[in-house]
Amino acid sequence: MRKMLLIGCLVAFAIALGFYQEQLKISINYILENAPRISGFYGMNEEQKHQAIEAQRFTAPFDYYHSHETLRWLYKLNELQLLRLKWAVTFVSLLVFFVINASLLRLLEGNSRVLTRLALIYIVFTALAFAIYALGKLMSMPDQTYAISRRITGALQSLVPVMIVWPFLRLSKQNNT
């Protein structure tokens, strides 16, 4: 019973964290994308920045990127700080979700031997995502490769790894018996 409660708490925490980190990244990207269109944006105070961004927002209730309000505390930051925060959120989210997925796998499997596989998955796919992104920069296709890279890192910043690894482990055990 205690084990199931812990699993439930980890899953709930991961879901809540996933929603918040996604909102944070979307808010950062929204500001970074729209700020260059607003003359003197980074010289404005927080309230002016907020009003300027909101003034050019268009109504698109079907599109989360345009239909939500940005996190207000981000208006305190300048462009360089926003860019650094975007990368920091990515790296911290990868690490936190690795710990969550590792904890869930350990609870579900009852041992820590599976953690090596999970770590290898994270290392390989993170390296792949950044290689794709870097290749896109070199080939002057950053938007296209960013989208691919974002999908890969996005999957790692969720419960997808445990949803793939755990059934794989269960099926492997069944086939070995």
C-alpha positions as CSV (number, residue, x, y, z in Angstrom):
1,M,0.0,0.0,0.0
2,R,2.8,2.4,0.9
3,K,4.6,1.6,-2.3
4,M,1.5,2.3,-4.4
5,L,1.0,5.6,-2.5
6,L,4.6,6.6,-3.3
7,I,4.2,5.7,-6.9
8,G,1.0,7.7,-7.1
9,C,2.7,10.7,-5.5
10,L,5.6,10.5,-7.9
11,V,3.3,10.3,-10.9
12,A,1.2,13.3,-9.6
13,F,4.4,15.3,-8.9
14,A,5.7,14.5,-12.4
15,I,2.5,15.6,-14.1
16,A,2.3,18.8,-12.1
17,L,5.9,19.6,-12.8
18,G,5.5,18.8,-16.4
19,F,2.7,21.3,-16.8
20,Y,4.6,24.0,-15.0
21,Q,7.9,23.5,-16.8
22,E,6.0,23.5,-20.1
23,Q,4.2,26.7,-19.2
24,L,7.5,28.2,-18.2
25,K,9.2,27.3,-21.4
26,I,6.3,28.5,-23.5
27,S,6.3,31.8,-21.7
28,I,10.1,32.2,-22.2
29,N,9.8,31.4,-25.9
30,Y,6.8,33.7,-26.3
31,I,8.7,36.6,-24.8
32,L,11.9,35.9,-26.7
33,E,9.9,35.6,-30.0
34,N,7.8,38.7,-29.5
35,A,10.3,41.1,-27.8
36,P,12.2,41.9,-31.0
37,R,8.9,43.2,-32.6
38,I,8.5,45.7,-29.8
39,S,10.8,48.8,-29.9
40,G,12.8,49.2,-26.7
41,F,11.2,46.2,-25.1
42,Y,14.1,45.3,-22.8
43,G,14.4,48.9,-21.6
44,M,10.8,48.9,-20.3
45,N,9.7,48.1,-16.8
46,E,7.9,44.9,-16.0
47,E,4.4,46.3,-16.3
48,Q,5.2,48.0,-19.6
49,K,6.7,44.8,-21.0
50,H,3.6,42.9,-20.0
51,Q,1.3,45.4,-21.6
52,A,3.4,45.6,-24.8
53,I,3.3,41.7,-25.2
54,E,-0.4,41.5,-24.4
55,A,-1.2,44.3,-26.9
56,Q,0.1,42.3,-29.8
57,R,-1.3,38.9,-28.7
58,F,-3.9,37.7,-31.0
59,T,-6.9,35.5,-30.1
60,A,-6.3,31.9,-30.8
61,P,-8.2,29.8,-28.2
62,F,-7.2,26.6,-29.9
63,D,-3.5,27.4,-29.6
64,Y,-1.9,27.2,-26.2
65,Y,1.1,29.2,-27.3
66,H,-1.2,32.2,-27.9
67,S,-4.1,31.6,-25.6
68,H,-2.3,31.7,-22.3
69,E,-0.9,34.6,-20.3
70,T,2.9,34.5,-19.8
71,L,4.3,34.1,-16.3
72,R,4.6,37.7,-15.0
73,W,7.9,37.2,-13.1
74,L,9.7,36.6,-16.4
75,Y,9.4,40.3,-17.3
76,K,12.1,41.1,-14.7
77,L,14.6,39.3,-16.9
78,N,16.6,40.6,-19.9
79,E,17.1,38.7,-23.1
80,L,20.4,37.0,-22.1
81,Q,18.8,36.0,-18.7
82,L,15.8,34.5,-20.6
83,L,18.0,32.6,-22.9
84,R,20.1,31.2,-20.0
85,L,16.9,30.4,-18.1
86,K,15.5,28.5,-21.1
87,W,18.6,26.3,-21.2
88,A,18.8,25.9,-17.4
89,V,15.1,24.8,-17.3
90,T,15.9,22.2,-20.0
91,F,18.9,20.7,-18.2
92,V,17.2,20.8,-14.7
93,S,14.1,19.2,-16.1
94,L,16.1,16.5,-17.8
95,L,17.8,15.7,-14.5
96,V,14.6,15.9,-12.4
97,F,12.7,13.7,-14.7
98,F,15.5,11.2,-14.9
99,V,15.4,11.0,-11.0
100,I,11.6,10.6,-11.1
101,N,11.7,7.9,-13.8
102,A,14.5,6.2,-12.0
103,S,12.6,6.2,-8.8
104,L,9.5,4.9,-10.4
105,L,11.4,2.1,-12.1
106,R,13.2,1.1,-8.9
107,L,9.8,1.0,-7.1
108,L,8.2,-1.0,-9.9
109,E,11.0,-3.4,-10.4
110,G,12.3,-3.7,-6.9
111,N,15.9,-3.3,-7.8
112,S,18.3,-0.7,-9.1
113,R,19.9,-2.7,-11.9
114,V,17.5,-1.1,-14.4
115,L,18.8,2.3,-13.7
116,T,21.9,1.8,-15.9
117,R,19.7,1.2,-18.9
118,L,17.6,4.3,-18.1
119,A,20.8,6.4,-17.7
120,L,22.0,5.1,-21.0
121,I,18.7,6.0,-22.7
122,Y,18.9,9.5,-21.2
123,I,22.5,10.0,-22.3
124,V,22.0,8.7,-25.8
125,F,18.8,10.6,-26.5
126,T,20.0,13.8,-25.0
127,A,23.2,13.7,-27.0
128,L,21.1,12.9,-30.1
129,A,18.9,15.9,-29.5
130,F,21.7,18.3,-29.1
131,A,23.6,16.8,-32.1
132,I,20.5,17.4,-34.2
133,Y,20.2,20.9,-32.9
134,A,23.9,21.7,-33.5
135,L,23.7,20.2,-37.0
136,G,20.7,22.4,-37.8
137,K,22.7,25.4,-36.7
138,L,25.6,24.4,-38.9
139,M,23.2,23.8,-41.9
140,S,21.3,27.0,-41.3
141,M,18.1,25.1,-40.5
142,P,17.8,25.9,-36.8
143,D,14.0,26.1,-36.7
144,Q,13.5,22.6,-38.3
145,T,16.1,20.9,-36.2
146,Y,15.0,22.7,-33.0
147,A,11.5,21.2,-33.5
148,I,13.0,17.7,-33.7
149,S,15.4,18.3,-30.8
150,R,12.6,19.7,-28.7
151,R,10.4,16.6,-29.3
152,I,13.2,14.3,-28.1
153,T,14.1,16.3,-25.0
154,G,10.4,16.8,-24.4
155,A,9.9,13.1,-24.2
156,L,12.8,12.8,-21.8
157,Q,11.2,15.5,-19.6
158,S,8.1,13.4,-19.0
159,L,7.1,9.9,-17.9
160,V,7.5,8.5,-21.4
161,P,10.8,6.8,-20.5
162,V,9.3,4.8,-17.7
163,M,6.2,4.0,-19.9
164,I,8.6,2.5,-22.5
165,V,11.3,0.9,-20.3
166,W,9.0,-0.8,-17.7
167,P,6.8,-2.7,-20.2
168,F,9.9,-3.7,-22.1
169,L,11.4,-5.1,-18.9
170,R,8.2,-6.9,-18.1
171,L,8.1,-8.5,-21.6
172,S,11.7,-9.4,-21.4
173,K,11.1,-11.2,-18.1
174,Q,8.2,-13.1,-19.6
175,N,10.2,-14.2,-22.6
176,N,13.1,-15.4,-20.3
177,T,10.8,-17.6,-18.2
